[in-house]
Amino acid sequence: MRLNYTQNFRKNYKKRISNNPNLTQRFKKRLELFLSSPSHPLLRSHKLAGAKKDLRSFSVAGDIRVIYYQEGETIYLVDIGSHNQVY
């Protein structure tokens, strides 16, 4: 499986997550779990609805979510942030 970070994801990761070492570590651990077992219950992965119906989400910590989609063997990380920031 290949991982691709969109420009939007990179920008929001830097702005919302990278300045918090605890969240940075949690993101790395959850991303590792996601890549090895995308349907693991801790991730609470689910399809989105409405305007984002082609996207999916998984949980990093508390209210922090990662928005992504998959095309073939490539996963594109689209956004990261709190529930209110990404939805």
C-alpha distance (Angstrom), angle and dihedral (degrees) to the residues before:
residue distance angle dihedral
M1 . . .
R2 3.78 . .
L3 3.82 124.6 .
N4 3.80 124.8 -147.8
Y5 3.81 125.6 -175.0
T6 3.80 114.5 -151.3
Q7 3.79 119.7 -139.4
N8 3.81 89.3 -111.0
F9 3.81 91.0 53.9
R10 3.81 92.5 49.3
K11 3.81 91.9 49.7
N12 3.80 94.7 48.0
Y13 3.81 93.6 42.5
K14 3.79 89.7 55.2
K15 3.81 93.0 45.0
R16 3.82 100.0 40.8
I17 3.81 108.6 24.3
S18 3.81 116.1 18.3
N19 3.81 94.8 71.8
N20 3.83 90.4 60.0
P21 3.85 111.6 70.7
N22 3.82 92.2 -165.6
L23 3.82 92.9 54.3
T24 3.80 91.3 43.2
Q25 3.80 90.5 55.2
R26 3.82 92.8 44.7
F27 3.81 90.5 50.3
K28 3.81 91.9 51.9
K29 3.82 91.8 49.6
R30 3.81 93.9 46.7
L31 3.79 92.2 46.0
E32 3.80 89.4 52.5
L33 3.82 89.8 49.4
F34 3.81 90.6 46.9
L35 3.79 92.7 52.1
S36 3.80 92.8 49.0
S37 3.82 97.7 39.2
P38 3.84 114.6 10.4
S39 3.80 94.0 -177.9
H40 3.82 96.8 49.7
P41 3.86 109.5 139.6
L42 3.83 93.3 -127.0
L43 3.80 89.2 65.5
R44 3.80 94.9 56.0
S45 3.80 87.5 -152.3
H46 3.80 115.3 -172.4
K47 3.80 144.5 158.2
L48 3.77 117.6 -98.3
A49 3.78 126.0 -130.8
G50 3.78 138.4 -141.7
A51 3.79 117.8 16.3
K52 3.81 89.9 -1.6
K53 3.81 95.7 49.4
D54 3.82 92.8 126.8
L55 3.81 91.7 56.7
R56 3.80 135.8 77.4
S57 3.80 133.6 -153.2
F58 3.79 137.9 -149.1
S59 3.78 131.3 -171.0
V60 3.80 123.7 -112.5
A61 3.81 102.4 176.2
G62 3.79 133.7 -26.1
D63 3.78 104.7 -41.9
I64 3.84 97.5 -6.3
R65 3.81 115.1 112.4
V66 3.79 137.0 -178.5
I67 3.80 118.0 -145.1
Y68 3.80 115.8 -152.8
Y69 3.79 146.7 152.0
Q70 3.77 133.6 -155.7
E71 3.79 129.8 -135.5
G72 3.77 112.4 -176.0
E73 3.80 108.0 -52.6
T74 3.82 94.4 -17.0
I75 3.80 124.3 93.1
Y76 3.79 116.4 -158.9
L77 3.81 116.6 -155.9
V78 3.81 105.1 -148.7
D79 3.82 106.9 175.1
I80 3.80 143.9 -6.8
G81 3.79 130.6 -162.6
S82 3.77 144.6 85.8
H83 3.78 121.1 -33.4
N84 3.82 91.2 -98.7
Q85 3.81 93.1 47.4
V86 3.81 97.8 52.4
Y87 3.82 102.5 34.8
